[in-house]
Amino acid sequence: MMQKYRNLAYLCQMTPKLTFLGTGTSQGVPVIGCNCAVCKSNDPKDNRLRTSAYIEYKGLRLLIDAGPDFRQQLLRADVNNLDAILLTHEHKDHIAGLDDVRAFNYINKRAVDIYAERHVQEALKAEFRYVFEAVRYPGIPELALHTISELPFNIGLLKVVPVRVWHARLPILGFRIADIAYITDANFIEEMEIEKLKDLSVLVINAVRRKPHTSHFCLEEAVALALRIEAKYTFITHISHQMGLYADVKKELPPGITLAYDGLCIGG
C-alpha cells in the first residue's frame, strides 16, 4: 500500500505529487544471496526496488526512469495511465522495463513519449533493437523519442528544467519540475547547475552508502550538498544495503533530511 508522508503538513500543500516507486540501487534490496541485517530486515522501509519516481502535476502523469521493476512498481502504486517517461541515463537499472509500456500503448492507442538525450536514445536503439527495426513484430512497444539537452523543455504546458550531473564520467540529467528536483546516480554537480536548484521545496538526491563511492554520492556528501542547496526538505534515494537500517540512519540525519523509501508519497 502507498504511504503518504504526513509528518510535514507543508508537503501536503505542494502542487506536484511525487511517489517513490523504488529507492534502491541497481541490485535492489534485499540483494540476492546476502544475509546482512538490512537484507534480512522485517522493516518494509528496508526493502527497495530499483530507483524510479512517478510525478503527477498539471494533469500530467510522468515517470522518471523505467528500470527492471517497472511492471511491479506501477501495479503496486496503482498507476493506470502514463503521459511520458523522462530518462536520466541509459544504465540497465533505469531503462530495462521499457518493454512494459505496451500496456499504455493499448490504453492510450498511441506511442508513449520518451524524453531522453541523444546518447541515451542510441543506447535504447541497441538495447531494444526489435522496437526500432524497419520490419516490426506485431505487439512490440511503441516509443516516441524526444531529444532533450540541458535546456528547459515543455511537456504540454509543463516546464521541465534538466540539471546536468555527472555519474563518474557519464553525463546524466536530473530534473526540476516546479519546486521539486530529482537527482539520481550522481557524484558531481557543477556550480552553474547548482544554481538551478535554488528555492526548492523538495530535493531528491542519491546516496548509495556511507563510504565514498566512485560514481555516487555517499551519505556525507549528499547531506553536505543538501545543506548547501537549502531545500525545505531533502529525501535521499538510490540506497544500497550498505547504507544500514532505515531506522538507524534516519536518527542520524539533520532536520529536514531523511531517507526515502518505496511507496513514500509527497505533495499533491
N, C-alpha and C positions, 0 to 999 in steps of 0.2 A: 504494500500500500504506500502511495506517495505521502510524504510528510511535509507539512508546512512549517517554515521557520517562524515561530511565534514569539520568541523572546524579545525581539526588537520591533516595536509597533511601527516604527518608521518604514521598515521594509515593505510592510503591507500597504503603504500608501504610494509606493512607486508604481509607475505605469507599466514598464516592461516586466514580464513574468519569466523567470528563468528556473528551469528544472534541471538538476544534475542527474542525467541518465546514467552516467558512470563516472567514477572518480579515481580509477586505478591506473596503473602503468600498463605497459604492453603485455605483461603476463597476467594481469588482474590479481586479485587477492580473494581467496587463497591461491597460492602458487601450486601447481601440480607437484606432488611428491614432497612438499615442505611440511615439517612438523613444528614450526616455530609457534610461539604463543599467539601471534597475530593470525596466522593461517588457521589455527585451531580455535580461535575465539568464537564464543557464542553470541557476541555483540553484533547485530546486523550492520552496525556502522563500520565494522572492520571487514565487511565483505564487499569488495569493489569490482565492478565490471570495468571494461576499458573506457577511457575518458571520452565523454560526449555530453553536449548540453542542448536543451530544447528551449527556444525563446518564443513567446507569444507577445506580439506588440503591433498596435495599429492594424489589427485584423489579419496580420500575417503570422504564419507558423513556420519557424526557421529551425533547422538543425545545424549545429556546429559539429562537424565530423561524423563519420558513419563507419565505425570500426566493426570488428567481427561479432560484437554483441548486439548489433543494430536491431535485429528482429526481437530478441528477448527484451531489450530496453524499451522499445516502443510499445510492445504488448503490456509490459509491466506498468508503464506510465499511462496506458490507455490513450495513446496518441492515434487518432483515427483519420488525420489528414495532415498534409505537409505541403508547403508552398515552395520551399527552396532549401538547399543544403549549402552551407559555407564550409569549405575545406581549408584547414590551416596548413597542411602539408601532405606529402604523399606516402608517409610510412604506413605499413600494413595495419597497425592498430588504429589508424584513423580513416582508412578507406575500404577495408576488406568487406564491409557489409553492404556495399552499394548494389549488389545484385538484388537485394530485397526491396529496392524501390519499386519493383514490379507491382506491388500491392497498390501503390499510389498512382502508378500509370493506369491501373484498372479503375480506381476510384474517380480520378480526375479526367480520364480519357485524353491524356497528354503526357509529354515527357516531363520529368522532374528537372527543374532548373538547378544546375550545379555551378556555383561561383568559386573559381579557383585560378591561381596563377598559371601561366602558360606551361611552366616546367611540371607543375602538378598534373595538368591535363595530359601531358605527354606520358607521364607515369600511368595514368588511368588507361590510356590507349594501349599500353603494353600489358598492364595487369588484366584488363578486361577487353582483350582484343576482339572477342566474339561480338561485343556490343557495337564496335565501330567498323566491322567488315562491310564491304560493298554488298555481298550477298548475306543477308542476316537471317538467322534461325528464328522462326516464329516464337513469340513469347519472351524474348530477351528483354532486359531492362531498356527503357527509353530515357536517355540522358541528354539534356540540352545544356551544352557547355557555354559558360560566360566567362570571358577573360577579365581578371581583375589585377590590380597592381597595388602600389602603396597609396594611390589616390582614392578619395572617397567615392562611393558609388551609391546608386539608389536601387532598391527593390520596391517597385511601386512608388509609394510616397515615403518610404522609409529610407533614411540616410544611414549608411554603414561606413564607418571610418576604419580602414585597415591600419594596423600597428605593426611595423616591421620589427621582428625579433629574430634572434639567432639561436639555433639548436646546434651548438658547436659550430661547424662550418656551413650548416644548411640554413638558408634564409627561409623563414616561415612567416605566417601572418597571424597576429591576434586581431580581434575585432572589438570596436567600441560601438555600441548601439545605445543611443540616448545617454543615460548616466551609468551604464553598466559596461565594463571592459572585461574581456575574456582572453586570457593568455595562457597557452599550454605549451609544453615541450620547448622551453626557452632557458638559456643560461646567460643571455646578454641582451640588453636593450640600449640602443644609442640614445644620447641626450635629446636629440630632436624628436625622437619617438616618445620619450617620456613626457614631453610637452603635451602630447595628445591625451595624456591620462590625467589632466588636471580636472578638478571639480567633479570627481566621480562619487556616486553614492555607493557603488559596489565595484570592487576589483576582485577578479578571479585570477589567481596566479598559481603556477605549478611549483611544487617542491617534492622531489622524489624520495628523499630520505634525509637523515640528519648529516651524514658525512658528505663532503664535496663530491660532485659528480661531473663527468666530462661534458655532458650536454644538457643537463637540467640544473635549475636552481636547487640548492639544498635548503633545508628549513631556515637556517640562519640567514641565508642570502635573500630568500623570499620575504621573510619578516622585515629585514632591513629595507628592502625595496618598498614594501607596503607602507612602512612608517614614513618613508620619504614621499611617496605619492599622496598620502594622507586621504585616501578614500574613507568615507564614513565607516564602511565595513569591508573587510577582506576575507575571502574564502579561498582556502588552499586546496588544489586538486592535483590530479596525476600522482597519486600517493602509492608508494610501494609498501610491501610488508616490512621493509627495513626501517620504516618511519617509527614503528612502535604502535601500541594500542591507542585507539582513538581517545579513550577516556583519559589516558595518561598524558598524551600530547596536548590535549585541549587545556589542561590545567596549567601548562607551562607558557601558553601564548599570551601576548599583551591584550588588553581590552580592545575589542573591535576586530580582532583577527582570530579566525577559527578554522579548523579543518572542515571541508565539505564532506558530504557522504552521499551515497547513492539514494536518490529519492528526495533529497532536500529541495524544497521549492521556496523561492524568494520573490517578492514583488507581486504584481498583478492585482 
